[in-house]
Amino acid sequence: MNLNLMPVPAQITLTGEKFRLTDSFTLAVKGEAGDRLYKGSTRVLRRLAGRTGLFFPQDFITKESCSDTADFIIKTNREGRVALHEDETYQLTITKDKIEIAAETDIGALRGLETFLQLLSVDDKGYYFPTIKIDDYPRFPWRGLLIDVSRHFMPVNVIKRNLDGLAAVKMNVLHWHLADDQGFRVECKTFPKLHEKGSDGFYYTQEQIKDIVAYADDRGIRVIPEFDVPAHATSWLVGYPELGSAPGPYTVERNWGIKDPTLDPTRETTYEFLDKFFEEMADLFPDEYMHIGGDENNGNHWNANESIQAYMKENNIPDNHTLQSHFNQRILQILTKHGKKMIGWDEIFHPDLPKNIVIHSWRGQESLVESAKQGYNGILSNGYYIDLIQPAFYHYLNDPIPEDSPLTESEKKNILGGEATSWGELITYETVDSRIWPRTAVIAERLWSPQNVKDVEDMYHRLEVVSFHLEELGLTHIKNYEMMLRRLTNNTDVTALRNLVDVIEQVKKYARHFQGIKYTSYSPYTRIVDAARPESMKARRFNKLVDELIANKKNASTDEIKSMLNLWKNNHKELVNTIKVSPVIKEIETLSEDLAAISGIGLKSINYITSGKKSSKRWVKKSMKMLEKSKEPRGQIELMVISGIEKLVRVAGKD
């Protein structure tokens, strides 16, 4: 039986029978359970009803509504703490007559409930659950997602629906990037000009923050705020320019990139300000960790400030890195005073810092390994930058502790896990879900499941199912695609545009910034490049079918390949009609022409291959030249079926 579980549990034993689901199904919570588990089991029951259309007798799961004779019994020993290293293990047992989850904590039970829901199956007799025994636990204790709300503000409902998505795939950290050059997004009562002048009016009130923290807590998810210092500080300085290393005045940054504004680390008033600020934030965010950023300080304002240079000389501080270490040590003292542990990007790593900080590696395995060898805890984000528009398998095969890791077994324990990072330069509330999901689900599996779970084809099969189920949580990664296409076509027929956009992707990494358009925080993020999915499943299917054809011509799906190529070959003439009523898509007209042309080349290649005839060298050369031309991005997008067609041409031209 194929199980569409993600993450894959640690141990699974199928026993070959079925628990039949009926509208009399009931659920009960036993043992030491609090509101978190009652609310969580209610949510799962409602989602189960939504998937099946069955009218279950229970509305809300409460202590009073729980019966010893219920079909599904959840047993826990204690309420868990939403904290690092809390027990998340669970055992799920399904027989033909009974379902049971046993867990040490209610958080473990919540993780088991998500697995239970993923097991729902159907046959000609109705809905059922396979009989099974699962013993499950996470490989890493830190499994997170960073959402950047500074560069583009994300409303409360966006944060909440993504928390639901995280819970569904057993992730347990929301890293909330709340302050950067482009915006300060937290109401600060001690220093109100931070949000009044540094946010353009887009910020979270403290009541909203408390609500989101409570929402996350109900799902067993930690919320770790990031207040980036000393660089990325423009929004701090708009209201409080006296904190800066240059005199100002400052305005909220509209552009992207590494900027100069930096806090002055040599003034005692800077630390007095930050002491009061972090005291207020420590009360607002209950997690034991607070992220200070600490990255990408170009040092320009420090170098140009005579008093800072004099301070460095007087105190034998040889360079900016050492000066920032001095700053970090002061921030560490402040955070410790207010009951917090410090986490920062790998630039903060310095041998003078104590071992109780966490190094967050964005630059690569090297810094993670180096810090772990010296006894520092670390988490990995390099390779999990989902804003770089890499395919799911790229993230899936990226491991915080690869099989060839040079670390000893004791040193490996210093690697706490990892985080996907959704940086917000090119993302708005309309597109953020499509950039996070479903790819973050495969990162969740990498951080939860055993290391040997890494079958890429199986992952993609399960990912399609998980992506569909994530929609029930209100995530818009699927449905907003059609909405954006309708807007691009001026509400005319989207078929021709969809046929093209289905096989394109945004250019990778940060190439979009260097292809003729300057983006700012208020640019339109509504073009084809924004509607395009991070990974084209249609193109992946085509390229896979081509590989199968080349490997085994007799058993290949030649008809499906031809059907795709014919569709693309004939699509351009229809798209031209759409362009006439929607000039915004004219920028990809030549790309559409190229898709038609190379699809014709693909069809001719198929004919050569299946007929056994050999193409001329001249035709191969001409075709490859056309394919090379079609690789040129237009509108910051590129065709993703070119590699498959190139393979067909090469095979058609072989002796």
N, C-alpha and C positions, 0 to 999 in steps of 0.2 A: 504493500500500500504506500502511495506517495503522500507524505505528510508535508503540508505547506507551513512549516514552523519556521519562524525567524524572530529571534535567534534560535539556532538548533540547541536543544537541551544537552546536558552533559551525558546523561544515560537514558536510553529509551528501550523498553521491552514491550512489544506488541503481543497480545494474547489471542487475537483472531476472532473475537466476538464483537457485539455491538450493544451499546446502551441506546435504546430508542427514546427519543425526545417527544413528549406529548404536552398538551396544554395544561396538564396537572402538575408539571414540574415545579418543585419547591427547593429552596435553598436555606441553609441554616448556618449560623456562625456560633462556634462553641469555644470555650476557653477564655483566656484574657484578651478581650478585643475592645477597642474603642471606636470612636466615631469614624476614624479613617477606614477601617475595614467594613463597617456597616455601609458607609457611603460608597466605597469601592465595589462591594458586591452588588449593591443596587444598580450602579452604573453598568456593570457587566450583564446583569439580568435584563436591563432595558435594551442593551445592544443585542443580546441574544434574541429578545422578542422582535427587535427591529429587523434582524436578518431572516427570521423564520415566519413572522406574521402570527405567531402563536400568542394567545391571550393567557398569560400565566396568572395564577391567583394572587400572587404577592405584588404589592405596589412598591413600598419601601421596605428594605430589610432592616429590621430593628430587633432588639433583644426579645421583645415581646412576640414578634412574628416568627421566631425561630423554633422549629419543632425537632425533637429527637428522631422523628420518622421521616425527615426531609430526604429527598433524593440526593441532594448534594450537601455534604457536611464539610465545613472549613474549620480546622482546629489550629489554634495558635497558643503559644505559651506566654507571650508578653507583647505589649506594644513596643514597636521599634522606635529608635531615634533616627531622625533624618540627618544622618551624619556619616562621615567617612568610616568605612570598615564595619558598618552595621550588617548584621546577618540577613542575607537575602535568599537563603536556601529554601527549597520547598520540595515536597514529594506530592505528586499527583497520581492518584490511582483511580482508574475507571474499570469497573466490572459491568456485566450486563444488567446488574440490578442497582448499582450504587456508584456514586462519585465522591471522592474525598481528597481534600488538600490538607496536608499536615505541614506546618511551618513553625519555626521557632518564633518568628515575629510576624506581625501583621503585614510588614513590608514584603517579606518573603511570600506571604499568601497572595498579595496583589500581583506579584510576578507570576505566580502559578495561575491566577485567574486569567491573565493574558494568554498563557499557553492553552488553557482550557478552551478559551473562545476560538483560538486558531484551529483547534481540532474539530470544530463543527463540520460534519460531512453530510452528504445527501445521496440517496439512491431512489429507486422506483417506489420504495415504501415510505419515504419521508426522510426526516432529519434524524441523524444519530451521531454518537461519539464512538470512535473505535475504543475497544477495551485495551488498556495500556497501563504501564507503570513507568513513571518518569521520576528520576532523581536529578535535581538540577541546582546549579549554583554558578555564580559568575566567575569568569577567569580573572577579571580585574575589578577592583572596587570603585574606580573612578571612570564613569562612562558618560561623557557629556556632549553638549552642543552649545557653542557660542552663537548668540544672536546679537549683532551690532545694530543698536537702535540710535546711535549718535549720528551716523552719516545720513541715514534715512529713518525717520521716526516710525515705529511700529505700534499701532494702537493696542489697547489691552486685549481685545478679542484675538488678535494675531498671536500674542504671547500665549494666551490660554489654550488655543487650539494646538499650538505646537507643543505645549506641555503634555496635552493628551496624546499627541503623536509619540513623544519621548517615552511616556509610560507604556504605550502599546508595544514598544520594542525593547522594553526593560532598561532604558537609559535612566540615569539617576542624578544628573547635574544639568542645570541651566546656568550657563556662564553668560551673564547679562552685561554687555559692553555699553555702559551708560554715559560715558563722557569721552569726547574726542574733540578735535579742532572744529568739527561741524556742528556740534551741539552738546549741551549739558542737559540731561534728560531727567533729573531728579529734583523734586521740590526740596530745597534746603532752607529750613526755618532760621538757622543760625546765620547763614549768609545768603539771603534771598536773591541778591543780584546774580547769583550763579544761574538760577533757572529763569529769572525775569529777563535778563539781558543776553544770556548765552544759549537760548533754546528756540528763538523765534515763536515762542508760545506753545511749543510742542514738548511737553514733559509729563512725567507721571507724578500725580499728587502722592503724598505719603499714604493716604488711605488706599489709593490704587495699588501702591507697592505692597502694602500689608495684605491686600486682597490676593494679589498674585502669589506672594510667598505662601499664604495659607492654601491657595489652590494647588500649588506645587507640593506642599507638605501632605495634602490629602492623597497625592499620587506617589509619595515616597521619593520625591525629587528635591534635591538641594538647590538653593538659589545662591549663586556666588556673584556678587557685583564686581565690576571692574571700573576703577577710577584711574585712568592712565596718567601717571606722573613720572618724571618731571616734564617729559615732552608730550606731544599731542595735546597741548594745553591751551590752545587759543580760546576755547569757550570759557575756560576758567577766568581768563584775563580780560574778557570784554567787560565784566562787572568789577573786577578787582585787578586793575593793571599794575598796582604796586607789587603784586606777587611776581611779576615778570622779570626776565633778565634784560629786557630792553624797555624803554620808557613808554611805548605805545603811542597813541591809543590803538586799541584792538577792535576788530569787528569779526563777527562770526564768519568762519572760513566757508567759501562756497566751492572751492576747487579741491581736487584730490591730490594725494601725494604726501611726501614727508615735508613738513613745514618747520619754520624756525622757532616759533614761540615756545619758550621753555620757562619753567619756574626757576627762580633764583635760589640756589641751594646754600648760599652763603649768608643769608639774612635770617636772624632768629625769628623775625616776624612771620616768615614763611612757615616755619614749624609750629608756631603758635596758632596760626590759621588752620593748618592741616590737623593739628591736635583737636581743635574744636569741631572741625568738619568730620573727621573720622569717628569722634565720639558720638555725634548724631547719627551717622550712618551705621555704626556698630549696633545701636539700639534698633535700627530699622530692619537690618538684615541679620537674622539669628545664626546663620551658618558660621562655623568656627574659622572659615577661611575668607580672606578678602584679597582681591586681585589688584595689584598696583600698576599693572602694565609694565612700564619701564623700558619700552622698546623704542627703536628708531630715533634716538636723540642725535641729531646731526651736529650739535655743539656750536652752531654758528653764532647764536646769541651769547653763549658763554665766552666764545673766543673774542667777540667784539666788545665785551664789557670789561672796562679797566679795573673796576673794583673786584670783580670775580677773578680776574687774572692776578691781581695783587694778593687776594686771599689764598689762591693756590700756591703762590710763591712763598708766602709767609708760613704756610702749613705743610710745605714740602709735598704738595700734591702734584705728581708729575704729568697727569693727563686727565682728559674728561671722563674716561672710564673709571678712574680712581675717584674723581670728584663725585660721580654718580653713585659709586659704592658708598661713599661717605653719606650722601643723601639717603640711600636705601637703608643704611644702618639707623639713621634717625627715624625714618618712617617705620622701620621694624619696631623700634622702641615705642613709638606711638601706638601702633597696632597691638603690640603685646600689652601695653597699659590698658587698652580697651577690650582685652580678652580675645584678640584675633590673631590668627596665624597668617603669614604673608605668602602669597604666591605671585609670581611675575614671569614675564617672558624671559627667554634664556639670556638676554643681555644683562640681567641683574646678577647672573652667576659670578661670584667673586669669592676667593678662598677666605676672605675675612668675615663672611656672613655665617651665622650659626647653622647647624644642620636641620633645624626644624622648619625651614622654609621649603617651598615647592618650586622647582624649576619647570616652567612651561615651555616646551621646545617647539618653536615654529621654524627653526632654521635647519633641523635635521637630526638624524640619529647620533651624530658625533657628539653634539653638546649634551644629549640625553645620556649617552654612555659615560661621558667624562664626569658629569655631575653624579651619576649613580655610583661610579667607582669611588668617588670621594665621600659617599655616604648621604647624598642629598636625595630626597624623594623627587620624582619627576613625572610629568605626563607629556604625551606626544600629540602634537597637532600637525606637524609636517607630514604631508601625505594625506591629510584629512581636510585640506582646504577646499571645501565644496564650492566656493565661489570661483575657483579656477576652471570649472566646467570640465572636469575629468570624468571618464566613464566609471560606472559602478565597480567594475573589476579592479581598476587601479587602486581605489580605496580599500577594496575587500582584501587584496593581497598585501596591503601595507600593515605591518605588525609592530606594535610597541616593543616587542621582544622577538625579533626574527630568529629563525632556527639557527642561523650562524652567528648569533650574538656572542661577543667576546666576554660578556659578563658572567661571573660565577653565580651559582644558585642563590647565595646570600645577597649578592648585588642586585640580582633580578627582582628581589622583593622591594627594592627602592622604586621600581617602575610601577606607578599606581594605575595607569591606564591611558586614556586619551580623550580628545575632544574633537568633534567636527567643528569647523569654524565657518560661519555664514557672515562674512564681512559685507558691509552694506553700501559700498560705493555705487554699484550698478543694480541694486535691488530695491524695490518698493513693496508696499503692503500687498500689491496685486501679484507680484511675482515671487515673493520670498518663499512661499510654500513650495513652489516648483523647483527652486534652487536647493531647498533642504531635502525634500521628499521626492522619490522614495530612496535616493542614494544613501541618506543617513541611516536607513535601516540596515544596510550591509556593514556600515561602520559599527553599529550597535552589535551585530553578530560577531564581528571580529573581536570586540571587547568583552563579550559575554561567553561565547562558545569555546569549546576546546580548540587548541591551535590547529589540529589536524582537520578541522572542518573548513575546507577551502576548495570544494568543487565549484568552479565558476559557472558551468552550465546549469548545474542544479540550483545554484544561487539565483541566477536570472529567472529560472522557472518559478521559484518561490517568491521572488521579489515582485513579479507581476500580480500575484494573488494578494500579497501584503499591501501593495500600493492601492489596490482596489478597496481593501478593507479600511485603510486609513481615511478614506473619504467620509466614512460614517462619523468621524470625529469633527467634521467641519473643515478639514483641510482642503485647500483649493487647487492643489497641484495638477489635478486632471481637468476639472471643470473650467478653470480660468483660461485654459488653452483655447477653447471654443469662443469664449467671450472676447478674448483679445483678437482672434481672427475675424470675428464679426465687426469689431471696431475698425480693423485694418481694411476691410472690404466695404466700409460704409453701409453695413447691414445688408449687403447683397449675398448671393450664393458664395459660400466659403470653400466649396469643394476643390476648385483648382488651386487655390492658395494652400489649402491643407495638404494636398498631394505633394506640393513642393516643400512646405515647412516640415512635413513628416520625415524628410530625408536630409535635413540640414542641422547644423549645430552652430552655436556661437563659437567664434575663434577662442582658442584656449589661453589659459593663464591670463595675463593682463594685456594681451595684444590688442584688445578692443580700444584701449586708450591711445593707440598709436596708429590708427588707420583712418586719419583724416577728419575725425570729429572730436571736438573737445567737450567732454562731459563735465557738468557741474551738478551741485545738489538739486538744482531746479530744472534740469534738462528733462525732456519727455522720455520716459522709459516705457514706451508703448509701441515701439517699432517691431519689425519682424524679428530682429535679433533678440528682443525681449520676450516675444511669444514663443520662440523656438525652445524646445526642451533641451536640457543639458546633455542628454544622450538620446540619439535617435534609435528606437527599438526597431523601426522599419528597416533602417539601413543595416543594423546589426543582423537582422534576419536575412536580408539579401546577401550580405557578405558571407554569412555562415552557409547559406545554400550554395553559393559559388564554390566554397571550399569543399563541400560535400560532392559537388559535381566533378570537380577536378580529381578528387580522391577516388571516386567510383562512379563512372559515367552511367553505368547500367541502372543503379538504384537512386539516382539523383532526382530531385524535384524540378525537372527541367520546365515543366508547364508553369509552375509557380514563378520561376525566374522570368520566363517570357512574359507572363501576365504583368509582373511588376514593370519590366522594361517597356512594354507596350503602353502601359498607363502613363509612365513618365515621358515617353516619346511624344505622345499626343496631348500632353497637358498644357504645353506652352500656349497654343493657340486659344485655349479657353482662358488662361490667365491674362492674356493681353486684353481681353474684354473687361476683366475685372480692374485692371490697371487704369482703364479709361475713366472709371468712376471713382477711383481711389488713388490719387497720385502718390500717396505716402509709400506705396509698395513699388513704385517705378524703379527704385534704386537696385532692385534685384532682378530686373527684367533680363539683363544679359546672363545672369546666373541661371534663370529659367530656360533661356535659349540653349545654354551649355548642357543642362540636364537632358533636354530633348535630343541634342546631338549625340552625346555620349551613350544615351540609351539605345539609339540606333546602332551605334558601334557595338554595344553589348549584344543586341539581337543578331547582328551579322556574325559576331564571334560564336554565338550559340549554334548558328546554322553550320558554320565551319566544323565545329567540334562534333556535333551530332551526326553530320553527314560523312565525317571522316576525311573531308577535303582539306587541303592545306591552303591557308591564305598567302597572298604575296607579301614579300618583304616590304614592298612599297606601301601596301595597305596598312601593315603593322606600324610602320614608321609614321605614317600620316595619322593613324588613330592615336598612337601614343603622344604625338604632338598636341592633338586636340585635348586629350585627357590631361596633359600637363597644363595647358592653358586653363582648363576648367577648375584647377586647384586654386586659382586666385580668389581670395575672399572678396566679396562685395557686400556692402551693408553690414560689415563685421560678422558675416556668416560664411560657412563653407559647406560644400556638398560632401556627404559622408558615404556615398556609394562608389566613389572613384576607384578605390583600391580593389573592390571586387571586379569592376569592369576591366581594370588593368590586367588582372589575373586571367580573365577570359581571353583578352587579346593575346597575351603571351602564349597561352595554351593553343589558341587558334593558329599561331604562327610557328609552332614547333614542328621540327622535321618528324 
